[in-house]
Amino acid sequence: LDGRGHVGNFLQTVLKKCENLPEDTGICVIQSFEPVPLYSNLSDLGFEHLTEKVSDNEYRAYFYRTKSIGKTTAVKVPLHPAALANLGKTDKALGKIASQFWQLVWNKEDPAIDQKTKYLLSLANAVGAGRHRQATRELVKAYFAGVTVNELDELFSLFVWNQGIGHFASEIGHSQLFSAYQLIKRLQGEGKSRDEVMAQLIEKFGESNPDVSVLESQ
């Protein structure tokens, strides 16, 4: 699969293709930067990989399936960093640097900060910068990672404290971020399971939502 110049969510294209591959088969993915986000996702599906740098603008990642792990078993973090591909389209060297930086921050071995806390920190930083699109994505991922309603209640109270009642009422209270937070509270209050809540979060605040998506417009 050649991802160079691909329009749309190339990561999802690769995952869909690989989910149906039998054991002892593989696939080659070509990109203009090292496709780091694929490594952990395909590892969850039972793939090992070897990456070859052909040139500064071409990487070939060979994925080989050693065991078959189905969609119901594999753990997939929602809302993948698809926007990294846009950096590569702007400047291939920049795309490579961004991919390596993502690997360092989000896929570090033995991290000192657990993943849920990283998502919450990233969420709070995004709110502080006024980036509610990013904040909503981090909220969905934080819930996937196990954040509780009580933790979210305290976090949103901190937003009021740090940014003021007026700002919260006019900017945050009408945002997709706040709507996603309230959806979690309502569904959990109705006794829905985390999986059921997660399914509705993805349906309403996934890549199909133009206020949340980072994919290139078709």
Buried (B, 14 or more C-beta within 10 A) or exposed (E): BEBBEBEBBBBBBBBEEBBEBEEEEBBEBBBBBBBBBBBBBBBBBBBBBEBEEEEEBBBBBBBBBEEBBEEEEBEEBBBBBBBBBEBBBEEBBBBBBBBEEBBEEBEEEEEEEEBBBBBBEBBBEBBEEEBBBBBBBBBBBBBBBEBBBEBBEEBBEEBBEEBEEEBBEEBBBEBBBBBBBEBBBEBBEEEBEBEEBBBBBBEBBBBEBEEBBBBBEE
